[in-house]
């Protein structure tokens, strides 16, 4: 056995925890440092080795690297804007040991406006050609809706210029702020401007003010859903398959929706081919068990409100409105892993301050 080990090389241990990953990284960090320092074959000699190890922990880790200074390499771990993966990136970097010559950063950091300039597809994005203004809507007073004006905008290149603006803001504001503070963003040219333009270098201060105001307004807002009323929903999809659901109609009429701006959407897929798209009795019981496990972990008094569920066409969807996106990410990851050999579970977390994605359930609208 010893001879075989010598011939074929030592089999690397699986990466099952943050600690496992950093132990592996420490074993290879000198080689990785030299690769980054020399700026040669980074893809082959660093990223191609890093990627499979991160994927053993969880899919959805991305990375950037370069020299922070002449003696320090920096590895930036990023979820690439995916909100549900932010907490795992933060935890991974938080678990990193001190390694001489290395700096580890969770999420792309904010840059000074003077250092933020993007060149893309023949267009430039910097403080010389970008401005903004804020849009206010009386029905949605807490929504942060921004229009960015690019001097060289043209309708034919809307997609390209919009993408460039997004990349600029991701770098200027920092990944966390860009992913979590702005509710709606549009990009236009000067001809489409409807308000006085504000220099882009004022955007950080504006967003910080609006976010502070929002937090102060809703920080202590909680709701007890124990006495809420639920409506049973029965309908048919366009293909004629039946849909059944239970929706918290009391909650949909709540005036403080914006206090819980994050929507958790859990989808559990099952085989409903033999039951007109609906689950059989055994599957129905499993779906309820999984739903109950979600609700037991995410309680209303902690800031997680059960909006309801719908079941149809081989899938149950569960909806919760949340004050925070980090705990739901961890809870669903755990439940997903625990049930991986039983049923397919996926989830998404998105921002919807006024729960407009549920207007279809509100008969008063």
N, C-alpha and C positions, 0 to 999 in steps of 0.2 A: 504493500500500500504506500509506503514511503517513497519507493521508486516511482510509482505512478504519479504521486504528487509532484515529484521533482520534474518529471517529463512534461506533464500537462500544465503545471503551474498551480499555485494555491487558489482554490475556489474562494471568491470573495463572499463575505457574509451578506445576507439580505439586509436592506435598509427598512427597518420597521418603526423607527422613532427618530425624533430630532437628534437625540444623542448619537444614534447609530450614524446618521448622516455626517455630523461634525467630527466624529472619530475617523470616518473614512476621509473626510476633507483634510484633516490634519496629517494623515498619512501621505497625502499627495500635494500638500500646499506648496512645498518648495518648487516642485516641477511646474505647478500652475502659476506661481509667482513669476518664474522665469519666462514662461510663455507670454504672460500679460506684459511684462517689462519689455520684452523684445518685440512685441506686436507682430509676431509671426505665427501662422497656423493656429490662431486662437480657436477657430471653429473645430478643427480636427483634434488638437491636443488638449483643449480645455472643455469647450461646450459639449462635444460629443461624448465626453466622459461624465460631465456633470449632469446632463439631461436625464439619462436613464436612472441615475441615483435619486434625483428629485422626483421622478415619476413613480418610483417605488413608494415614496411617501404619499404622494397625492398628485393627480393630474391638475394642471393649471398654474404651475410655477414657471415663470419666465425670468430672464436674467440679462443684465448688462455688465460689462466690466471695462476697466481702464485704470490708468495710474492716477490716483488721487493726488499724490505728489511724487517726487523722485524716488522716495523710499517706500511708498505705500500703494499697494494695489487695492482697488475697491471692487467689491462684488455687490451689485444692486439686485435684490430679489423683488420681482414685481408680479402682481396678478394680471397685468395688462388690462387694467380697467374693470376686471370682473369683481364686483362688489362681494359676492359670496366667498371669494378666496382671500380677501384682505386679511382676515384674522389669522389665517394659517401662515401667510407670509410674515406677519408681525411676530407670531409665536416662533417660527423657525429662526428668524434673525435674533430674537430675544434670547434664544437658547445657545447662540453662537459663543464659543469660548474666545478668550483673548489670544490672538495669534499674531506674533510680531510680524510686521510688514503687511498686515491685512486690515481692511476696514469693511465691515458688512453693514449694508443699509437696506431697510425695509421700505419698499415703495420709492418711486422716483421722487427725489426731493425738489422743492421749489427752487427756482433760479432767480437771480436778480434780473430785472428787466434789461439791463445793459448786456447781460450774458445770454439773452434769449433771442436767437435769430435762427429761423428755419428757411432753408432753400429747398424748394420742391417743385418739380415739373415746370421749371422756368419762372416760378413765382417766389417772392420773398415775403416772409412773415416776421415783422418786428415792430418796435414802437413807432417807427417812422410812417407806417402805412396801415395801422390798426387803431380803431376807436371803438367805443361801445356806448350803449344807453340801456336803461332798464325799462321794462314794460310793466305796468301795473294794471291789475284787473280787480274790480270791486268784488267779484264773486270769489276770488282766490287771493286774498290780501297777503298771505304769507308765502306765496310762491315767488321764487327768485327766477325771473324770466329775463334773459339777456339777449340783446341783438348786437352782434359784432359786425362792424363795418370795415371792409377791406377796400383800399383805394382802387385796386385793379380788378375788382370783382366783375365778372360777366356771367350771364345766365348759362351760356354754353359750357362754362367750366365750373359750374356751381359745385359739383361733387368734389372736384380736385381742390378747389379753394376751401371748401368746408372742411375737408380732411386735413389740409394744412393748418387751418385755424385750430382744430382739435389738437393736433400735435403741439402747436405753439402753446396752447393753454395748459396742456398736460405738463409741459416743461416749466412754464412760467408760474403757474399756481401750485404745482406739485401734484402728484397723482392722487393722493388722498382727498385733497380739497376739490380737485376738478371732478372726481368721481362722486363726491357726496354732497356738495353744497349747491351747485347750480341745478335747478329743476328743469328748465327748458332753455335751449340755446338755438338761435337762428343766425345765419350769416347772410349779409346783404351788401350791396354796393351803396355808394353815396346817394345815388338817385332814388334808392328805396328807403332812405332814412326818414323816420317820422318824428324824430326828436333831435334836440341839440346833442352833438357828439361830445363824448368825454374821452380824453386820452386813455389809452389802454393801461398806462402805468398807474392809473387810479383804480383799476379793477380790484386789486387785492384788498385795498382799504374798504371799498364798497362792500365786497363780499363778507369781509370780517365783521363789519358793522351789522349787516343784515343777519348774519348767522348768530351773532351775540344777542341781537334783539329777539330772534326766534327762540333761542335756548331759554332766555329769561322769561319769555312768555309762557312756555309750555313745559319747563323742566319738571314741575311737580304734578303735571296733569296725569291722572290715572282714572281708570273706569272699572267698576265692578259689573260684570256681565251676568251675574247669577240670576237676576230677574228679567233678563232680556227675553224678547219674544222671537221665535224662529218661525219662518214660513216654509212650508213644504212646497217645493217646486217640481212640477211635472210638465214636460214639454217634449218636443221632437226636434231632432236635428234636421238639417236640410235633406239628408239621405233617408229620413223616415225612422231612424233609430231612436228609441226613447231615451230621455234624459230625466234623471231624478236628482233632487238636491234639497238641501236645508240651509237657509240663509237667515242670518241674524238681522231681521228688518229693523229692530230697535236701534242697533248699532249703526246701520246705514243712514239713520236720521240724526245721528249725533253731530253736534255743532263744532266739536273740537277734533275733527278727523286729523287735522294737520299735525297734532301732537304725536301721532303715530304714523310717520310718513313712509315707512318701509313696508313693502308688501312681500310676504313669503308665500310663494306658490309651490306647493308640493304636488307632484304627479306620480301616481302609482299605477303602473300598467299591469293588466291581467288578461287572460284569455277569455273573451266574452263571445266567441263565435257561435257557441251552441246555446246561448241564452239571450239572443237579440241584443248583444252588446253589453248586457248587465252581468254582474258576477253571480256565480252559483253560491250555494249556502256556505260552503267551506271557505271560498275566497272572500265572501262578504264578511265572514267572521275575522279573517286575517286583516282585511282592510280596516275594520273597526279597531282591531288591536293596535295596528300601526298608528292610526289617527289618534287613539287615546294616548299612546306613548308620546306623541308630539305634544298634545295638550297638557299632559302631566309635567312635561319639562318647561313648557312655555305658558306661564300663567298670566292671567289678566292683570293682577295687582303688581306684577313685575314689568308690565308694559307690553304684553303680547295678547292681542284681542282676536278671538275666533270669529271671523266673518262668516264662515260656513264652508260648504263643500258641494260638489256636483259629481255625479257618476254617470258615465255614458260611453258607449263605443269602445269598451275595453280599457277605460282609464278612470280613476278617481282623482279629482283635484281638490286640494284642501287649501283654504286661504286664511292667512292671519295678517293683521296689521300690527306693526312692531315699532317701538320707540328706537330700537337699536338693531343693527344688522349682524353684529358679531356673534352673539349667543345663538341665534337661529342657525347660523352657518355651522356652528360646532354641533349643535343638537342634531341637525339633519344629517350631517356627515356620519355621526355615530349610529343613528338609526339606519341609514343607508348601508353601512358596513354590516351591522347586526343582521340585516335581512337579505343580504346579497345572494344567498343560496336559496331564497324562497320566492322573491318577487323583485321586479325592477322598480326602483325608486329614483326619481330625479327631482331636483328643486332649483328654484331661481329666486333671487331677491332683487327687487327693483324699487325705485323711488316713485311714489305717487301720493303726494301730500294730501290731495283731496279725494283719493280713492275713486278717481274717474273711471278706472278700469272696471268698476262694479256698478256703473250707472245702469247697465242692462238688467240688474236685479231690483232696481228701485222703480216701482210702478208710478211714483209721484213725479218722475222726471220725464 
